[in-house]
Structure formats: C-alpha cells, structure tokens
Amino acid sequence: METKILFVDDQIPEDQIADGDIRGTISQRYPQAQEGFIIAFEKMRGIVKALRDRNCRVTVANSHSMAMKLAGDQHFDIAIIDLGWFGDDSLEQSIRDNAGWEIANRIEQTDKKLSPHQATARIIYSSRFASNPSISEKASREGILPFFKVYSERDAYPLAAGQKPVALQQRDADRDAANKNSLAAAVGFIEQLIHGRTTEMGAALKILEDAEASERRWELITISCIVVSVALVAVSVISVILLNKPVAIVTAISGAIAAMVPRLFFGQLKASRGQINAAMERVTKLAPRHPSD
C-alpha cells in the first residue's frame, strides 16, 4: 500500500530541478547565500529520494503558501513540516520562525473536514528542539511528533565565508546521513502503525458486513414464517367453517406451528444482532481520532 507523504520545507528544491542544477538554480534565487545554505537544498533532495525509495508518494512544497494550499486541499497519511521558514521572503519576518505550526493546524482542520480518513501523522521538523524545549512540549501536547533536524551552522542563511577542516566536514556528512536515515526510519515506523490499523479496520468492517447480512437473512426468514403461520391460522378458521373440522385439532396444529417460529428463528436473529453490536463496538474503537477530540 502506497503511503502519501506531504513534505514541506523552505529548503526543498522543486521536483523539476535536476540534481545537477540545484546549486546553480538556488544560487540565482538567493544571490546573498553562501555555499552552506545552497548545499542544504541538495541534502533535502537526498532525504526526499530516501523516502521515495520506500515506495512513498512524496509531495513537496518549499513555499509557505503552497504548503498551506496542499494541506487544505487533500488528505495525506504523513506530513513532515519544517517549523522555521526563514528562506521564504513572502512571509513577514516576525512569523517565519514558527510558521510551521500554521501548516500543522491546517492539516488537522482538513482531516476533520475529510473524516472518516485516518488522521494524518504529523511530524514537526526543527533544529531548535535542543535550544528551546518548549517547542517539543507544544508538539507533544498537540499530538505531533517532534523530530530533530540536524542543521549545521554552514547551512545558515546568510553565512559567513570560510572553509572547515576535512575532519569537521566528515563529521557533518555523517550527521546528515544519520538524520536522513533516522527520518526515513521514523516514517517507516508510522507506516507500519497506519497500515496495520487499516488492515485491522478492514477485518472489523468485514465482520460487521457479514453480521448485517446474517441479520437480514434471518429477519427475512422470520417474517416469511410469520406470514405462513398467519396463513395457516386463516386456513384453520376456513377449515372449521367450511369443512367442519374439529376446532380443537385445527387450533392445536396451527398454534404449534406458530409457536415454533420465535423458538427457531428469533434466537438466530438475536445472535446476529449481538454480532453486529460487537462489530460496531470494534469499528468505533478503530475509528480515526483527532488530538483535539
């Protein structure tokens, strides 16, 4: 089953930009940027590729407005949301550092509007968890997974010129790889939970469907037998009037037949309804829930 992921970050290059053209395109877009800021776009392309290699359908956006549009238009299984949007010049400077919360809230609103979809698993992606613990606390309160974004000082914008020693460059490369692999692993873990829950819900719905079919079948049989019983009673009355059959015999036969109906069929009908109630309870427990519900 393909997992739909929304990945929004102001340093994700557009899909139409080829790998070899990222540096040139971003350099033209941000003429004041140093190499570190531009390299971050290449690293984000690598993370997107790692997710797509997991057979995930990843939709990306690097502008806040596009992220808000995507978040409001459709349902995603997982959303990875950059908290700070410092590279988006369309946003006011005062709101760039926390603009990701607005996207996360829009996703929650869309989930409720598109219910009964499974609620989107939201991941807030930031390098500021270590310096500001209140961010992760806020995320946990709102049912959002905080994920630490490994962000070297050489990725900042704008960046002071200067080269790092080879050992530090290797350290940063190792950290970048660990960040990419860890995020992919977190997505994989969420996928297992989502798909496992979907499979369980499918099984519960199948049990409910079978129980409802059984109830309809026994209900039809019961109604049919009641109709037949009433017809037999009518025939008995006619027999007494027209054929002079003994009233006691006819009444006893028709009464015995009529009495068999609830004994034989109402029990089955009750059992079917019990199965439906149990199946409905199971489906309700598995139904999507939102953090604010």
N, C-alpha and C positions, 0 to 999 in steps of 0.2 A: 504494500500500500504506500503510495507516494505521500510524503509529508510536505505540506505547504508552509514555507517559512517567509516571513517578512523581515528583511534585514535593512535597517535604516541607520545611516551614519554619514556625517558630512565629509568623510574621507574614503568613501567607496566610489571607485570610478564607474562611470556608466558602462553597461554591458557592451555597447557598440564601440568602445575604445579598445583597440587591440592591446595586448600585453606590452608589446614593444613601443607603443605610442603613449603610454601613460605619463612618463616623465615629461615629454615634450608638451603634451596637452595641458597637464596640470601646471607646468611652469608658465605657460601663456596665460592661464586662468588666474594664477596667483603670482604676479611678477615679483612681489617682495619676498616670496617664500624661499627659504634655504633648502638644501638637499634633504635634510631630515624630514621635513613636512611632506615633501613630494614622495619620498620613499614609503611613507605611511600608506599612501594610496596603493602602492604595489603590494604591501603586506596585506591590506584589506582585500585586495583581489585574490590573494592566496587563500585567505580564510573563506571567502565565498566559494572558491573552487573546492576546498576541502569539504564543505557542506554539500555541494552539488555532487561530489564523488560518492556521497552516501545515498544517492538517488533521491535527494530532496529537491523540490521545485522552489528555488530561492528567487524571490522578487526583491530588488534592491531599490533604494532611493537615497540620494545624497543631498536633497534639499528638504527643509522642514515642511514646506508647503506640499510637496509631493508625498512625503511620508504621511501627513495628515489626510490627504486625499485617499491614499491606498488604505489607511487604517479605517476610514469611514465608509469605503465602498464595498469591501468584501471580507470574508472570513479567512483567517489563517490559523493553522494548527499551533505554530510557534512564532513569536515575534522577538527579534533581538533589536533592542532600542538603545542607541547611543544617548547618553544623558546630556553631554555638553555639545552644543552646535556652534563652536567658535569660528568655524570656517564659512558659515552661512551669512553672507553680508546682508541678506534680505531681512534678517531678524534684528530687533533692537538690541544694542549691546547689553542692556540690563537683564535680558531674559535668556541670553544664549547659554549660560552655564547650567540651566535647569530645564531647557526646552524639551527634553525627552519625556518629562512627566506628562506633558500635554498630549503627546502621541500615545503614551500608555493609557491615559484616561479615555482617549477617543476609541482605542481598541476595545476597552471594556464596554463602552456605550454601544458599539457596533455589535458585540457579542450578544448583548441583551436584546437588541433590535432583531437580530437574526436567529434568536433562540428557536428550536432546541439544539443548535450546534453546541458541540463541546467548547467550553470556554477556552480562549487562546492562552497558551502557556507563555507568559511574558517574562523576558529576561532584560534587565536594565544593565547596560554595558558601560562601565566607567572606570577611570583610573584614580578616582578621588575617594574610593572607599577607605583607603588606609589613612588619608589625611582628614576625612570627615565621616566619622562613624554614623552620624545621624542619617546619612543617605541610605545605607543598608538597613537601618532600623525602619525608615519610612517604607522602603521596598517590601520588607517582611510584613509590615502591618497591612499592606495593600495586596498581599498575595503575589508579589513579583519576586523572581529570583535575581539577587544581585550577583553579577559576575565581574570579577576584577579584570580590567583592561590593562594589559601590560603596555605601558606607554613611556618610551624612553624620552629623555629631555631633548634628544636630537630630532624628535618628531614634532616639537613645538612650533608654533607659528606666531610671529616671525622668529627666526633662530639666528643666534649669533654665529658668525663663521668660525670654523675650527675643525680639525680632524681629531678623531680619537685613536688611541693606540690600538694595535691589532687585537690584543687580548680583550679589550673592552668591546670592540666590535663583535668578537666571537661570543662574548657574554650576552650581548644584546640579541644576536642571532638565535642563541639557544633559548632565551626568554621568549622571543617571538614565536619560535616553533612550539614551545610549551603552551603558550597562550592559544595558538591555533588548535593544537591537539586537544587541549582541555575544553575549549568551547565546543568542538565537534563531539567530544565525549558527553558533555552535558546535554547537547541536543539529542544524541543517541539514547541517553537515559530517559529523557522526556518522551521520545518516540515510543519506547517500549511501554511506558505507562499509558500513553494515549491509545496505541493500537491494542494493547491488552484490554483496556477498558471498553474499546469499541467492539472487540470480539465478544466480551462478556455481555455487553448490551445486546448484541445481535442474538446471542443464545437466549437471553431472557425474553426478548421480543418474539422469538420463535416459539418458546414455551407458551407465552401469552396467546399467540395466534392459534396454536393447537388447542389450547383450553377453550378459547372462544368458539372455535369450530365444533368442539365436542359439545359445548353447551347448546349451540344452535341445533345440532343433530338430535340431542336428547329432548330438547324443547319441542322440536317438530314431531318426534315420535310420541311424546306425551300428549300433545294436543290432538294428534291423529287418533290415539287410543281413546281419549275422552270423547271425541266425536263419535267414534264407533260405539262406545259404551252408551252414549245418549241414544244413538240409533237403535241399539238393542233394546233399551228400555221402551222406546217407541214401538218397536215391533212386538214386544211383550204385551203392551197395552192393546195393540190391534189384535193380537192373538187371543187375548181374553175376550175382547168384544165380539170379534167376528168368528173365531174358531172354537169358542167356548173351552179353551184350555184352562186347566186349574190355575187359579190366580197364585196360589202359594208356590207352585213349582216354577212358574214363569218368573215370579218375583225373586225367588231364591237364585235362579240361574243368572238373571240379569244383574242382580245385586252382587253376586260373587265375581262376575266379570268386571263390573265397575270398580269393585274394591281392590282388584289386582293392579289396577293402573297406578295409583300412588305408591303401592308397595314395590312394584317392579321398576318404575321409571323415575319417580320423584327422588329416590335415593341417588340415582345416577346424575340427575340434574343438580342436586345439591353438591355432589362431589365435584362436578365440573365447575360450579361457581366458586367452590373453595380453591380449586386450582387457579382460577382467574384472579382471585383476591391475592393469593400468594405471589403469582407472577407480576401483578400490578405493583405490589409492595417492593419486589426486587427491581423492577424497572424504575420506580421512584427513587430508590437508593442510588441507582447508577446514573440518574438523570444529571445533566450539566448543572453545576452550581457556580455562582459568581462570588468573588470575595466579599462584596458588599451586601449579598443576600442574607 
